[in-house]
Amino acid sequence: MKRICLLTTLLLSFSLEIVAQVDYPTAAAKIQRYYNRQLADSLYGMFGNSIKSALPPAQTRAMLSQLQNQLGDMMRLTPTGGDASYHTWRADFAKGTLTMILALNTGNQLEGFRFVPYQEKKTAENEVDNYNLTTTDATIRGTLTLPVSNGPVPVVLIIAGSGPTDRDGNNNMGLKTNAYKMLAETLQADGIACVRYDKRGVGASATGKPGTDISFEGTVNDAAGFIKMLKADKRFSRVIVAGHSEGSMIGMLAIQRSPADKFISIAGAGEPIDIILQRQLAAQSPPLAAKAKSMLDSLKQGHSVVNTEPALQNLFYPAVQPYMMSWVKYDPEKEIGQLKIPVLIIQGNTDAQVSVKDAKHLKQGAPTAQLEIIDQMNHVLKDAPASGGINDITYADPTKPLNTQFVKDVKNFIKSR
């Protein structure tokens, strides 16, 4: 490792003349591609004059070869911060991890490029772990990820999916994706801020206090509270709400209570939850679906139910019924039609939990919305075959990267006018 550090520190100091036009994500992706393919001449073509003079083509080839021999392929790059003069990435190789530091000039040429030993940080640079919403009965704890900027930037509010899914996209039931954390870090590297939070009753927002509102309406009000807080924060130019799965419905309702500038539905259901549950149960057991329909109809009318069917215990136990009562009355296709702002609907075609049909329902409700069907993307926003289902490795491996087309579509929509 010492040999690598000595070699890469030859790659000079950084230029301070960095402006908004520089494209760090593209430069980093090119370096990864050129390194893995050992295209030393292509990497040399990215160098500015100062690096070219210190690293002629022969030395560039030697550098790539030495790194490849010691560390193997560069598996992934994760943005970790920077300032107006440079950006940094965690570079995970097949045989180790380094920090990659880049500085670009106004022509997007490399004026600084080196690797240093990687040191884990509890909190990424420009990440604030106490961007919290205080309500009358709970504190909803969030994380703010800020890019380097000299002025206001767009901010995305990420609303998590169903169950105990936390602000990073993980839960204690085996879901380990880091999907929301990855999205926040990717957007940060492209000049976009993010707030993601643990919904009430989840993670750091779990209170255990009697009288805490755990209804679906409570989660909607929390999202609306975050939108209001972000709109009042002078660091942000626009507020974009991105709801994933159940968070899609929460987001579209929250915007009706606290207006935002744009909305992104990510793998959001297109039909009311009672219809979805009945369809899923009918595929497993028609008699069970018939019993569930009766109870769902009662909940929809605001009446609690007594469940005597063991197989439906998780769906209708008393503590969850208030949540279901306030959720089941909404129709996503109708609610998304209430939004008078730009809307993006994103759906993967290998999603085992929400279908392309759901996305088309949402599109019917919002005809002017932009609809993107992403090939080979599953429910946790990763690349996966249709046969993988919810048992695909992407549900349990937080190192798997986000689908690149998904990230591109989100960024383009945020930046569009």
GUPAGU-586454 format. One record per residue (C-alpha): residue in three letters; residue number from 1; x, z negated, y. Coordinates in Angstrom, 2 decimals. Each point is the difference from the previous one (the first is absolute). Layout:
<kebas>
ala,NUM,X,Z,Y
...
</kebas>
This chain:
<kebas>
met,1,0.00,0.00,0.00
lys,2,2.89,-0.75,2.39
arg,3,1.35,3.52,-0.50
ile,4,-3.37,1.45,1.07
cys,5,-0.15,-2.14,3.13
leu,6,3.55,0.94,1.01
leu,7,-0.77,3.66,-0.49
thr,8,-3.29,0.06,1.86
thr,9,1.19,-1.98,3.04
leu,10,2.05,3.10,0.84
leu,11,-3.25,1.65,1.08
leu,12,0.43,-1.18,3.58
ser,13,-2.13,-1.89,2.50
phe,14,-3.35,1.02,1.34
ser,15,-1.08,2.09,2.96
leu,16,-2.19,-1.91,2.47
glu,17,-1.84,3.07,1.26
ile,18,-3.04,-0.17,-2.29
val,19,-3.37,1.21,1.26
ala,20,-3.52,0.17,-1.38
gln,21,0.43,3.53,-1.42
val,22,2.43,-1.05,-2.73
asp,23,-1.43,0.16,-3.53
tyr,24,1.49,-2.78,-2.12
pro,25,-2.32,0.27,-3.05
thr,26,0.85,3.69,-0.48
ala,27,3.74,-0.64,0.40
ala,28,-0.09,-2.83,-2.55
ala,29,-1.92,2.12,-2.50
lys,30,2.52,2.84,0.37
ile,31,2.93,-2.36,-0.58
gln,32,-1.63,-1.31,-3.18
arg,33,-0.66,3.52,-1.26
tyr,34,3.48,1.30,0.85
tyr,35,1.65,-3.06,-1.53
asn,36,-1.91,0.20,-3.29
arg,37,0.70,3.73,-0.33
gln,38,3.61,-0.47,1.16
leu,39,-0.48,2.58,2.76
ala,40,2.95,-1.12,2.09
asp,41,0.02,3.13,2.18
ser,42,-3.66,-0.52,0.90
leu,43,0.70,-3.63,0.94
tyr,44,2.99,1.13,2.07
gly,45,-2.36,2.36,1.86
met,46,-1.95,-3.07,1.22
phe,47,3.07,-1.55,1.64
gly,48,0.59,-0.09,3.74
asn,49,3.41,0.93,1.36
ser,50,1.48,-3.51,-0.17
ile,51,-0.72,-0.41,-3.72
lys,52,1.06,3.55,-0.81
ser,53,3.42,-0.67,1.46
ala,54,0.41,-3.17,-2.07
leu,55,-1.55,1.33,-3.21
pro,56,0.85,3.64,-0.67
pro,57,-1.80,1.69,-2.92
ala,58,2.57,-1.02,-2.61
gln,59,-0.28,-3.69,0.89
thr,60,-3.81,0.21,0.11
arg,61,0.02,1.36,-3.55
ala,62,2.34,-2.77,-1.10
met,63,-2.22,-2.63,1.59
leu,64,-3.15,1.24,-1.73
ser,65,1.77,0.24,-3.34
gln,66,1.39,-3.53,0.26
leu,67,-3.40,-1.48,0.90
gln,68,-1.66,1.90,-2.84
asn,69,2.58,-1.21,-2.53
gln,70,-0.35,-3.64,1.05
leu,71,-3.72,-0.27,0.77
gly,72,-1.80,2.96,-1.57
asp,73,-3.03,1.68,1.59
met,74,-1.64,-1.32,3.16
met,75,-3.43,-0.96,-1.38
arg,76,-1.83,-0.90,3.23
leu,77,0.39,-0.79,3.69
thr,78,-2.05,-2.74,1.68
pro,79,0.04,-0.34,3.83
thr,80,1.23,-3.44,1.11
gly,81,0.22,0.29,3.80
gly,82,2.43,0.97,2.73
asp,83,-0.11,0.40,3.77
ala,84,0.26,2.74,2.60
ser,85,3.45,1.05,-1.22
tyr,86,-0.29,-0.07,-3.81
his,87,-2.33,-0.48,-2.98
thr,88,0.64,-1.73,-3.32
trp,89,-1.25,0.45,-3.57
arg,90,0.28,-1.92,-3.22
ala,91,1.62,2.54,-2.34
asp,92,-0.75,-0.72,-3.66
phe,93,2.38,1.81,-2.35
ala,94,-0.15,0.12,-3.78
lys,95,2.81,-2.59,-0.16
gly,96,-0.31,-2.01,3.19
thr,97,-1.38,-0.38,3.52
leu,98,1.55,0.62,3.42
thr,99,-1.21,0.13,3.58
met,100,0.17,3.50,1.48
ile,101,0.44,0.21,3.78
leu,102,-0.66,3.20,1.94
ala,103,0.30,1.02,3.63
leu,104,-1.26,3.37,1.20
asn,105,0.75,1.88,3.20
thr,106,-2.60,1.96,1.96
gly,107,0.58,3.02,-2.26
asn,108,-0.78,-2.07,-3.11
gln,109,3.64,0.13,-1.11
leu,110,1.69,-3.02,-1.51
glu,111,2.26,-1.83,2.44
gly,112,0.05,-3.13,-2.16
phe,113,-0.28,-0.23,-3.79
arg,114,1.22,-2.78,-2.24
phe,115,-0.89,-2.35,-2.85
val,116,0.52,-3.77,0.05
pro,117,-0.81,-2.70,-2.58
tyr,118,-3.73,-0.73,-0.17
gln,119,-1.25,-3.48,0.92
glu,120,-3.61,-0.94,-0.75
lys,121,-2.02,-1.24,2.97
lys,122,-3.08,-2.15,-0.30
thr,123,-1.60,1.88,2.88
ala,124,0.90,3.52,1.03
glu,125,1.33,0.60,3.48
asn,126,-2.81,0.35,2.53
glu,127,-2.46,-1.55,-2.46
val,128,-2.03,-3.03,1.11
asp,129,-1.65,-2.02,-2.76
asn,130,-2.34,-2.02,2.22
tyr,131,-2.25,2.63,1.57
asn,132,-3.04,-2.10,-0.83
leu,133,-3.70,0.04,0.84
thr,134,-1.58,-3.40,0.62
thr,135,-3.74,-0.21,-0.68
thr,136,-2.41,-2.93,0.13
asp,137,0.51,-0.79,-3.68
ala,138,3.30,1.59,-1.09
thr,139,3.38,1.35,1.02
ile,140,0.51,3.54,-1.27
arg,141,3.73,0.50,-0.36
gly,142,1.63,3.35,0.63
thr,143,3.29,1.82,0.42
leu,144,0.87,2.25,2.94
thr,145,2.61,2.72,-0.55
leu,146,1.33,1.47,3.26
pro,147,2.12,3.13,0.50
val,148,2.75,0.30,2.56
ser,149,-1.61,1.21,3.23
asn,150,0.29,-0.16,3.76
gly,151,-3.77,0.15,0.47
pro,152,-3.39,-0.40,-1.69
val,153,-0.34,1.46,-3.51
pro,154,-2.94,0.74,-2.33
val,155,-0.87,-2.84,-2.38
val,156,-1.70,0.25,-3.39
leu,157,-2.12,-2.85,-1.35
ile,158,0.21,0.13,-3.82
ile,159,-2.99,-1.55,-1.79
ala,160,0.65,-0.83,-3.65
gly,161,-2.11,0.94,-3.00
ser,162,-2.26,-2.14,-2.15
gly,163,0.76,-3.24,-1.80
pro,164,2.92,-2.29,0.85
thr,165,2.18,2.89,1.22
asp,166,2.39,-1.26,2.67
arg,167,1.52,1.56,3.11
asp,168,2.78,1.68,-2.02
gly,169,-2.31,1.61,-2.57
asn,170,0.53,-2.55,-2.79
asn,171,-2.05,-2.69,-1.73
asn,172,0.33,-2.73,-2.60
met,173,-1.87,2.03,-2.63
gly,174,2.90,2.34,-0.80
leu,175,-0.21,2.41,2.96
lys,176,3.52,0.46,1.39
thr,177,0.21,3.10,2.20
asn,178,1.35,-0.96,3.45
ala,179,-2.07,2.99,1.17
tyr,180,-1.06,-1.45,3.37
lys,181,3.46,-1.39,0.71
met,182,1.54,3.39,-0.77
leu,183,-2.49,1.77,2.25
ala,184,0.71,-2.40,2.87
glu,185,3.77,0.46,-0.34
thr,186,-0.30,3.79,-0.23
leu,187,-2.16,0.14,3.12
gln,188,2.36,-2.38,1.81
ala,189,2.86,2.43,-0.57
asp,190,-2.11,2.72,1.65
gly,191,-0.88,-1.97,3.13
ile,192,-3.34,-1.45,-1.13
ala,193,-0.82,-3.72,-0.15
cys,194,-2.05,-1.64,-2.76
val,195,-1.96,-3.18,-0.52
arg,196,-0.93,-0.95,-3.55
tyr,197,-1.60,-3.30,-0.95
asp,198,-1.22,-2.18,-2.85
lys,199,-3.79,0.10,-0.01
arg,200,-1.79,-3.34,0.16
gly,201,0.32,-1.83,-3.28
val,202,3.07,2.03,-0.98
gly,203,3.70,-0.91,0.08
ala,204,1.01,-1.89,3.14
ser,205,-3.58,0.29,1.32
ala,206,-1.42,-2.15,-2.81
thr,207,-1.34,-3.22,1.54
gly,208,-1.96,-1.77,-2.70
lys,209,-2.04,-1.64,2.76
pro,210,-3.73,-0.58,-0.58
gly,211,-2.16,2.09,2.30
thr,212,2.47,2.90,0.21
asp,213,-1.91,3.30,0.19
ile,214,1.07,2.07,-3.00
ser,215,-2.72,2.62,0.36
phe,216,0.62,3.71,0.39
glu,217,-1.24,-0.38,3.58
gly,218,2.74,-2.55,0.58
thr,219,2.70,2.49,-1.01
val,220,-1.56,2.63,2.30
asn,221,0.01,-2.42,2.91
asp,222,3.65,-0.82,-0.65
ala,223,0.95,3.69,0.11
ala,224,-1.98,0.40,3.22
gly,225,1.86,-3.01,1.42
phe,226,3.36,1.60,-0.79
ile,227,-1.10,3.27,1.64
lys,228,-1.00,-1.88,3.16
met,229,3.32,-1.86,0.02
leu,230,1.99,3.22,-0.41
lys,231,-1.96,1.80,2.72
ala,232,0.92,-2.79,2.42
asp,233,3.70,0.06,-0.98
lys,234,1.91,1.99,2.65
arg,235,2.65,1.03,-2.51
phe,236,-2.43,2.44,-1.60
ser,237,-1.28,3.32,1.33
arg,238,-2.66,0.68,-2.65
val,239,-1.56,-1.93,-2.87
ile,240,-0.52,1.80,-3.31
val,241,-1.85,-1.74,-2.83
ala,242,1.03,0.91,-3.57
gly,243,-2.17,-1.48,-2.75
his,244,0.98,0.32,-3.66
ser,245,-2.62,-0.11,-2.77
glu,246,-2.45,-2.79,0.96
gly,247,1.92,-0.19,3.28
ser,248,-1.42,3.42,0.89
met,249,-3.52,-1.40,0.27
ile,250,1.26,-3.11,1.79
gly,251,1.83,2.20,2.49
met,252,-2.90,2.29,0.86
leu,253,-2.29,-2.99,0.56
ala,254,2.61,-1.87,2.03
ile,255,0.43,2.98,2.35
gln,256,-3.73,-0.05,0.71
arg,257,0.43,-3.59,1.24
ser,258,3.36,0.42,1.73
pro,259,0.83,3.64,0.91
ala,260,3.28,1.58,-1.09
asp,261,1.55,3.39,0.78
lys,262,0.20,1.52,-3.49
phe,263,-1.00,-0.83,-3.56
ile,264,1.66,0.80,-3.34
ser,265,-1.93,-0.47,-3.23
ile,266,2.43,-0.25,-2.91
ala,267,-1.53,0.20,-3.49
gly,268,-3.27,-1.35,1.38
ala,269,-3.23,-0.06,-2.02
gly,270,-2.65,2.49,1.08
glu,271,-3.06,-1.74,-1.43
pro,272,-1.45,-3.54,0.24
ile,273,1.73,-2.53,-2.22
asp,274,-3.10,-0.62,-2.17
ile,275,-0.18,3.68,-0.96
ile,276,3.71,0.05,-0.79
leu,277,-0.21,-3.13,-2.14
gln,278,-3.03,1.29,-1.89
arg,279,1.73,3.29,-0.73
gln,280,3.16,-1.73,-1.22
leu,281,-1.97,-2.39,-2.22
ala,282,-2.20,2.79,-1.39
ala,283,3.12,1.77,-1.22
gln,284,0.88,-3.09,-2.02
ser,285,-3.41,-1.37,-1.03
pro,286,-3.41,1.31,1.15
pro,287,-1.78,-3.27,-0.94
leu,288,2.53,-1.95,2.09
ala,289,-0.50,2.38,2.91
ala,290,-3.77,-0.56,-0.15
lys,291,0.47,-3.78,0.21
ala,292,2.42,0.39,2.90
lys,293,-2.40,2.30,1.89
ser,294,-2.68,-2.67,0.03
met,295,2.40,-2.57,1.43
leu,296,1.49,2.43,2.51
asp,297,-3.49,0.86,1.26
ser,298,-0.66,-3.70,0.57
leu,299,3.28,-0.47,1.87
lys,300,-0.79,3.04,2.13
gln,301,-3.23,-1.72,1.06
gly,302,1.92,-3.15,0.89
his,303,-0.93,-2.06,-3.07
ser,304,2.56,-1.84,-2.12
val,305,-0.17,0.50,-3.77
val,306,0.56,-1.96,-3.18
asn,307,2.21,1.89,-2.42
thr,308,-0.29,-0.70,-3.72
glu,309,2.14,2.93,-1.15
pro,310,3.62,-1.07,-0.76
ala,311,1.30,3.55,0.42
leu,312,-1.22,0.00,3.62
gln,313,1.31,-3.43,0.91
asn,314,2.81,1.23,2.25
leu,315,-2.41,2.23,1.91
phe,316,-2.79,-2.47,0.62
tyr,317,1.44,-3.51,0.02
pro,318,-1.55,-2.15,2.78
ala,319,3.00,-0.14,2.33
val,320,0.26,3.79,0.29
gln,321,-3.72,0.67,0.54
pro,322,0.02,-0.56,3.80
tyr,323,2.77,2.60,0.24
met,324,-1.93,2.46,-2.16
met,325,-3.23,-0.53,1.98
ser,326,1.65,0.98,3.27
trp,327,1.94,2.91,-1.56
val,328,-2.72,1.67,-2.07
lys,329,-2.23,0.84,2.99
tyr,330,2.45,2.54,1.48
asp,331,0.24,3.72,-0.79
pro,332,3.47,1.42,0.85
glu,333,-1.33,3.52,0.52
lys,334,-2.38,-1.25,2.69
glu,335,2.42,-2.44,1.63
ile,336,2.85,2.48,0.41
gly,337,-2.46,2.28,1.81
gln,338,-0.37,-2.68,2.68
leu,339,3.62,0.46,1.12
lys,340,0.48,2.18,3.09
ile,341,3.79,0.15,-0.24
pro,342,2.44,2.21,-1.97
val,343,-0.22,-0.78,-3.72
leu,344,2.37,0.85,-2.86
ile,345,-1.21,-0.30,-3.60
ile,346,2.80,-0.12,-2.59
gln,347,-0.55,0.05,-3.76
gly,348,2.35,0.50,-2.94
asn,349,-1.20,2.19,-2.85
thr,350,1.50,-2.23,-2.74
asp,351,-1.69,-3.16,1.30
ala,352,-1.63,-1.80,-2.97
gln,353,-2.06,-2.32,2.23
val,354,-1.35,2.19,2.81
ser,355,-0.68,3.70,-0.42
val,356,0.21,3.19,2.01
lys,357,-3.81,-0.06,-0.13
asp,358,0.10,-3.22,2.05
ala,359,2.11,1.70,2.65
lys,360,-2.47,2.87,0.15
his,361,-2.86,-2.46,0.49
leu,362,1.87,-1.44,2.99
lys,363,0.62,3.50,1.33
gln,364,-3.74,0.70,-0.19
gly,365,-0.61,-3.09,2.09
ala,366,2.64,1.04,2.55
pro,367,0.04,3.83,0.06
thr,368,2.65,0.19,2.74
ala,369,2.42,-2.25,-1.91
gln,370,3.27,1.36,-1.37
leu,371,0.02,-0.10,-3.83
glu,372,3.26,0.00,-1.97
ile,373,-0.04,0.07,-3.82
ile,374,3.51,-0.86,-1.18
asp,375,1.24,1.39,-3.29
gln,376,1.40,-2.48,-2.55
met,377,-0.64,-3.11,2.14
asn,378,-1.68,-3.01,-1.60
his,379,-1.90,-2.99,1.41
val,380,3.15,-1.91,1.01
leu,381,1.23,3.03,1.99
lys,382,2.82,0.89,-2.38
asp,383,0.77,3.12,-2.04
ala,384,-1.71,-0.24,-3.39
pro,385,-1.61,2.25,-2.64
ala,386,-3.74,-0.13,-0.58
ser,387,0.56,-1.46,-3.48
gly,388,1.74,-3.09,1.38
gly,389,-3.13,-1.80,1.23
ile,390,0.28,-3.59,1.13
asn,391,2.66,-0.57,-2.66
asp,392,2.43,2.35,1.70
ile,393,3.39,-1.58,0.75
thr,394,-0.56,0.47,3.73
tyr,395,-2.45,-2.92,-0.06
ala,396,2.77,-2.38,-1.08
asp,397,3.21,1.49,1.44
pro,398,0.37,-0.71,3.77
thr,399,3.07,2.24,0.24
lys,400,-1.96,3.22,-0.63
pro,401,-0.20,1.89,3.33
leu,402,-3.19,1.07,1.74
asn,403,-1.24,3.54,-0.50
thr,404,1.84,2.08,2.61
gln,405,-3.00,2.20,0.91
phe,406,-2.07,-3.13,0.63
val,407,2.61,-1.35,2.41
lys,408,0.26,3.37,1.75
asp,409,-3.77,0.31,0.44
val,410,-0.30,-3.54,1.42
lys,411,2.85,0.55,2.48
asn,412,-1.32,3.37,1.15
phe,413,-3.49,-1.39,0.57
ile,414,1.30,-2.99,1.97
lys,415,2.12,2.23,2.23
ser,416,-2.66,2.65,0.56
arg,417,-2.01,0.02,3.22
</kebas>
